[in-house]
Each structure stands twice: as C-alpha cells, then as structure tokens.
C-alpha cells in the first residue's frame, strides 16, 4: 500500500516538525536594545531613528531605545556602534562618518567598511543651499557674487568637518573659482539652523529634511537644490544644474549599521523588519512629510551603495586635497 502524506508526517519525530528558527534569532533580543543615533534630539537623523525604533520595538518584543550620541560630525556615535560588543546595540549613521571620514582622518578609530555591516539604506534626500534672509541674494549667481565680493568674511555652517554639507559647500566654492568662506562646525542641525535664522552664519548646504520647516515658514531662503530635478515640496527652487553648475547632484542619506560581529541571521532579521516598518503608511507619511525619500533596501544593496559613495566622496576629497586632523 502506498503511504499517504498524512501517514508520513505522523511518523516523523516531533523535532523535525517544529518551525526552523536559528538559536541566535530565538534568543535575541533578550533585553532592551540601544539604537545609537550620532546626532542630537530634534535632528533629522533623530526623526528617522525614532520612526524605525518604534516599529522594531513592536517587532522584536523588546524596547528599542534611541541613544543620541552627538559630536565630531557623527564620528563619536558611529565609533560607539562600531566598537559595541554586547550584542544589543544597533545604529544609524550618515554620509560624513561613513563615506568621507576615512579619507579625511588619518587616525580615524574605526573603519566603516570593516567594522560595520550595512543593514538597510533607510532614507535619502537632496540638499538645499540656504541663506539667511538678510543676505541680498536670490539665486546661485548672486550668492557667488556676494562671496566673491567678501572673501573670508561670510560664514557657512555644517554639522562638522567632513560632513556632507561641509564637503558640498567646499565643492561648490571650488567649482566656482576657489571662493573663500569661513566654516563654522556645529554639533547638530538644530543649532546650526538657529544660527542661520539669526544671521550669525550666512549660508548652509544642508539636507532638505533638516530645514524644510524653516524654509516653508520663510525663516531662511533656499536658492538651489542638489537633486537631479526640482524638489517636490519646493518646486520654485531651481537645481544647481539649472543655474550653471553641472554634475553636482548629491544626496544626504541615512543608513542602519551594526557592528561587524553581528550574526548574519540577525542582520537579515533586522533588515526585513526595518523594510517592513518603513513601508507602513504612517512611517512613510512621517518621513516623506519631513522631506525624505524612503529607500528601505536589503543589506546587499546597502553595502553596495555605501562602497559606491565611499569611492565617490573619497575621490572628491583627494581632488580638492582636503585633509583634517583627528
């Protein structure tokens, strides 16, 4: 008699019938997880971190608590992620600490491509070139004319040496004839934006998400955007390319990373849950409303993107001969 499928299943040991769950996945996490964000509360990376952590708390069955570790343009918090050994720390980082710091700092205490694993590219957004409302400029040519007429007397802000905004402005000035502006580094976007509104600095190259509320409230003036086409929330603002600066497209981005010792099954689980969370309508609404494009990539896509950005920005740093101590 030919055995039935039910009969075969009934004859199998119970252990073989149980769902396949790896030991690491079954046991983790067994206590609260720290989600390190290398920028202060109220910053755009902080927003993304909180959106993601809320979903992960539900999905993982343990609190996922945002830990803001600001300083050194994000390098301090990123190093904390890379050096973590307790298995319950994940993190978020951005362009500067990941794709430019290795070329800028000869003594950087971590190697992003060796000490970290990219889990998922979370969001990206172009940058605005924004100016204080009292600066008598309305477009890129008039801004460059002001800088040219006041060498070394106008100041621009960023969230730290080697950050995307810092290098983006240096690239802009270099492409425009090597113009001279003072650079003022801040611990985070909120403080830099406050000083721009107050006129203590005159300009910033900054991600759209970081200053969109101030732009929409007419507290600062956007004169260019770094995307390939105009930004949907501000269709009146022309791109750099439209104003004569070709091949200047760039984006600020945020990516989830974990220490390189993290087991592959845990990386896969974090990536799957993060992608699921970012695709929830409420999460997309919050992030897109803040000026982000939601990416939600796989680990392989995130790793390839990080390598590409590292090569691109490293090449630019060498071309401009930028070197920072630290």
PyMOL commands that set and color helices and strands:
alter all, ss='L'
color gray80, all
select helices_A, chain A and resi 5-10+14-17+23-27+44-60+72-83+95-104+112-115+140-149+164-175+189-198+208-216+232-234+241-243+264-278+281-289+299-320
alter helices_A, ss='H'
color red, helices_A
select strands_A, chain A and resi 33-37+64-68+89-94+116-132+155-158+182-185+203-207+220-225+251-259+293-294
alter strands_A, ss='S'
color yellow, strands_A
deselect
rebuild
show_as cartoon
